[in-house]
Amino acid sequence: MSAPSDATTPAPAARSWPLSHAIEILRIGTGIVWLINLVFIVDPANRYWSSFSTTARSFAPTTVGGPGLADYVSAHPLFFSWAIALVTGYLAFSLILGLTTRLACFVGGFFSAMLLATQFGSTFLFPGGTDIGAHPLYILIYGVLVVGGGGTSYSVDRWMRAHLPAQPIRRLVRAPSHVPWSAAASTNTVLAYFVAAIIVSLGIGFGLVVALPASSGPAPPAAGTQPVAYLNLSIVLNATNGWPQYVPANFSVPVGLVVFTITDHDSPMNWSGCPCSVRGTVTGTETVNGSTVGMVPSSNVAHTFNIPDLGVQVLSPGGSVVQFEVDFTHAASYAWMCMAPCGAGANPYTTPPMGTPGYMTGTLTVG
Ligand SMILES: [Cu+2]
């Protein structure tokens, strides 16, 4: 440990060399994961800010405890999008630099526990079309970092303790050993605070989910938005080769709210491992033969309609009519594709018509 060599501050037992390095590698690696998330957030191509509300609402149908919290977050996108972005940025830089490492572990644990609690219904759909499945692992990592003294070496924390001994840093690390930020706090003390913090965070998260009332009925489209266009797609079997194909595969829609209808004439398939949740539509749902759903059983997904750049995923069961709405905010060109393994060859994930233009992928032009 890099506790000051001060007679009043007993340094915990030194860690063995390989373990201490493993802990710091884990810390920096976790920071890099958050940095990648931060890059995703700030990259305009991902439309994090503009699609935040829609993404948040898309969790509503699968949240255990009801859609109230997802609706609430969706209705306050400015606050929540910035809160998530700032926490993401803090975790990235704090963990990579080893600056306020222990605090970052608590913040990260709180963040993951809140996400876990509030999106609990989605968690076990991993990969489920959401990256939320990793949060139990993140909490475990923060616990390991807290217990293992992450940030003890190769860190700004270490540098500051060594070079800024006289000022508040020193008072902080010399705080009584029963407070969690004290350098003298025992592993057991820190771990107890960490476990308690996670339990409280989970409690707050579940409490919010249960306490916030759901808005009644399917969430309405953004205020004042009326459909500007209706687009009908069919999935038919090609008369020549028998492959299923989207007709049309290349099409244009105007900017604004577009109502899609997919009439699927293909047969169902059993797609184990299907990320079967609807994402990226205005309501976070689709209708299948008139019923509103946020998920489709994996035992009946013939094809999907994905627009990766917009985070749109819609599932098309065999022999069904699917409807959904997408709000296109600006003129652009997007690739769409089917992600369900509908290839006709040995590997249904890679053989045609999968990935074949005019069949299971094409171009959607907005504007
Ligand atoms: Cu397909």
Residues whose N, C-alpha, C, O or C-beta is under 5 A from the ligand:
A	BS01	CU	A302 H303 T304 C338 A340 C342 M360
